[in-house]
Amino acid sequence: MPWSTAWRIARRDLHRRFRGLKLLLVCLFLGVGALAAIGSLTSAIRGELDAQGQAILGGDLEIEVWQRLLGEDEREFLAPYGQLSEGYRMQAMARSGNATAPVELKAVDAFWPLYGVMRLEHGGRAGAPPEDGAWLARGAAERLGVKVDDTIKVGTAELRVAGIISDEPDRLSEGFQLGQTVIVTRDLPERAGLTAPGALYQTKTRVRFTGNTDPDTLKDALEKRFPDAGFDIRTRNTASPGAERFVSRMGEFLTLVGLAALAIAGIGIGGGVSSYLEARRRSIATLKILGATSGDIARIYALQVGAAALAGALAGLAAGVLVTPLLASALGDLLPVRTELEIAPWALVRAAAFGLLVALVFAAPPLARARLFPAMALMRARVAPLGGAARAAALPVGIGLACILVLAFAGAPQPMLTASFLAGAVVLLGLLALLGRAIRWAAARAPRPANPLLRAALANLHRPGAATAALVTALGFGLSAFVLLAAVQTSLDGNIRRSVPDRAPDYFVLDIPRTGVDEFDTLVRSIAPAAEIETVPTMRGAILAYGPEGREQRVSELQELPEGAWALRGERGLTYAEALPEGNSLSAGKWWAGDYSGEPLVSVDENLAKAAGLKVGDMITVGILGTERSARIASLRRIDWESLGFNYVLIFSPNALEDVPHNLAATIDLPEGTSAPGLLAKLSAAFPASSAIEVGPLLTEARAILDQVALAILAAASVAVLAGIAVLLGAIAAAREARLYDAVILRVLGASRRQLLLLQLGEFGMLAAILAVVSLAMGTGLAWLVIVRLFEFDWLPDWGEILAVLGVGVALVLAFALGASLPLLRARPAQSLRAL
């Protein structure tokens, strides 16, 4: 039979609404739609990050360093490469009348911005503000209650509000801020007394290349020429590494979610195609009697299934493209992404290919069964079910699986994680298939209950033609999806609660002069007498070398930092203390005496020590304000990072650092239920060079951001759950069709409707009880991989909520089973027997 004839027969037999193949359509629509939306969104974000790399960074290359501007030799090294733009970044306090607000002060020179466009509300494009003026973010203006041409104070300087910021081109590269942006001229921090020795601030020097310089090559040259300068260097290729990492991890997770949805959908596809071909049993047998070959049968029904699969995939692609602008709008505050329709050809081709390949893998076995068996076997398939056709389906299934592997690994940022997921999916399917066989075997050998309904329900699990294997696979995946969603959600919530605790100090205050501690304490207690105040010395420095004495490893000579040794990268907060800080406990060594005056000592975080291979007695050298200080490791500490107090990786003995120019930082903790009205204003007036940060609004903002990320993850993961529900419904509907003959015979023998319902409830209840235990293990195992291995969070599930969700899933299974049984109760025995 030629393909044209096969298509003519297939088209005539195929219902225009794809009756009988709707489960295949729904499953492919969900899976392909999810992958298309995920691929389009991540492609759009990556495209924006790549296209706007220079504008996001504000240059082709950026050098960040603490508590100093670049030296003359460093500027001379950079000057031949292009235009330089220097500026400060620091925390400060802005005041206007009685209003006070912590702000992120951004001091820029006349060349800023090197790339991108700075825009003001109602004022068009702009560069650096006038000498006596400032550009304010809308939030800062509202907090201070000012408008254009009003005046504010920053430090000791009085400034005019010259404009309100509408679009700040390099905002994303600045990272998370502890206050709203205020942009001033480069010399303002010095004039306002904010850069005195010991003050905490950063400087950023950006370069706009005049030639075809490779930014990564220049970065390597800088690190080689100035190995101990404490530079943190970024290029236009990594303008926002945090956003890049977030997009990469989120994109891979969402792709895995889409693949999981397709894997679950594949089970529904297999079940749907099996049900469809079972309904076409007489047609297939008739075609064979009329002379159609097995190849003809395969072509006709493969064309029908292919047409339905293509329709489902195309609908999924359209839905994925249309939903992308909505997802972009939801993430617009976090990432640079346009909200227009985004057509990402590779992402769409990949999504469609995944869907069609999954359809091939799962539809091939039922097609092979219908293709290989003779007409008479098909005619009596109701009472003598067809066997398997594994050998005939092996080739298309093998080709489909190989292509899926190639697609999954193409461009995967974490191939090992992708491999683990795919291996887990295969193992999961295998385990469920074995479990289905085990349940049939155990049911056949279990003692027969005295209750006839229970006896019949148990027999339904192992009788010829029983759909136990398909039901076990579908129910197992569906319930596992419920558990996975609950475990991921509760672990994310747990990490958010732990990372952003409900109770934290009410205020952080930075850059308190060492000579003003008593005045600071008196001022705070005059407003809040019961406040708890903790002050610590604070400064910035970079670890330059570490290791056994005489054999120290220079950080600048490392090809790659040891895994987990993040504190070796760039500059970190340093302090000194006489006593072990609260929230710290020694895990090795001992603390120095309060009046210690011997060799400089240091206490090190145990996690850093483990990652870098440090032990008590080794040496550490740090660079502070251009000088090097060495100290011997006296102890290792376990730090309570969950608190929002002062936690330092390195704490030195007082005699090691107390002569270094520095200021103090403080936390103010008010008694619960109390407030300190006017405290910020009085602190700002008394200590104009200091900056006070109110913690409450920051915690609220952090929770909102994390909740937004968690919501995006859960919304994506819900696609897998929807696919699981669709498969559950399809599997139960298919089982209902197979039970029509049994129900009619039982009705003829006198069974009541109530007994038929109880029979269905008993069968599905036994399956659901077994699979609930299995799904709990499988779902939590997959959730652990997502939380711990992919997102690198801690495993903090809420078992009560997980069990409750699993209970809801089991209840839905039973409700669907009973709902699917209702048509059986309405079936008329005489009419049904005539149709058999």
Secondary structure, 3 states (H helix, E strand, C coil): CCHHHHHHHHHHHCCCCCCCCHHHHHHHHHHHHHHHHHHHHHHHHHHHHHHCHHHHHCCCEEEEEECCCCCHHHHHHHHHHEEEEEEEEEEEEEEECCEEEEEEEEEECCCCCCCCCEEECCCEEECCCCCCEEEEEHHHHHHHCCCCCCEEEECCEEEEEEEEEEECCCCHHHCCCCCEEEEEECCHHHHCCCCCCCCCCEEEEEEEECCCCCHHHHHHHHHHHCCCCCCEEEEHHHCCHHHHHHHHHHHHHHHHHHHHHHHHHHHHHHHHHHHHHHHCHHHHHHHHHCCCCHHHHHHHHHHHHHHHHHHHHHHHHHHHHHHHHHHHHHCCCCCCCCCCCCCCHHHHHHHHHHHHHHHHHHHHHHHHHHHHCCHHHHHCCCCCCCCCCHHHHHHHHHHHHHHHHHHHHCCCCCHHHHHHHHHHHHHHHHHHHHHHHHHHHHHHHCCCCCCHHHHHHHHHCCCCCCCHHHHHHHHHHHHHHHHHHHHHHHHHHHHHHHHCCCCCCCEEEEEECHHHHHHHHHHHHHHCCCCEEEEEEEEEEEEEEEECCCCCEEHHHCCCCCCCCHHHCCEEEEEECCCCCCCEEEEEECCCCCCCCCCCEEEEEHHHHHHHCCCCCCEEEEEECCEEEEEEEEEEEEECCCCCCCCCCEEECHHHHCCCCCEEEEEEECCCCCCCCCHHHHHHHHCCCCEEEEHHHHHHHHHHHHHHHHHHHHHHHHHHHHHHHHHHHHHHHHHHHHHHHHHHHHHHCCCCHHHHHHHHHHHHHHHHHHHHHHHHHHHHHHHHHHHHHHCCCCCCCCHHHHHHHHHHHHHHHHHHHHHHHHHHHHCCHHHHHHHC
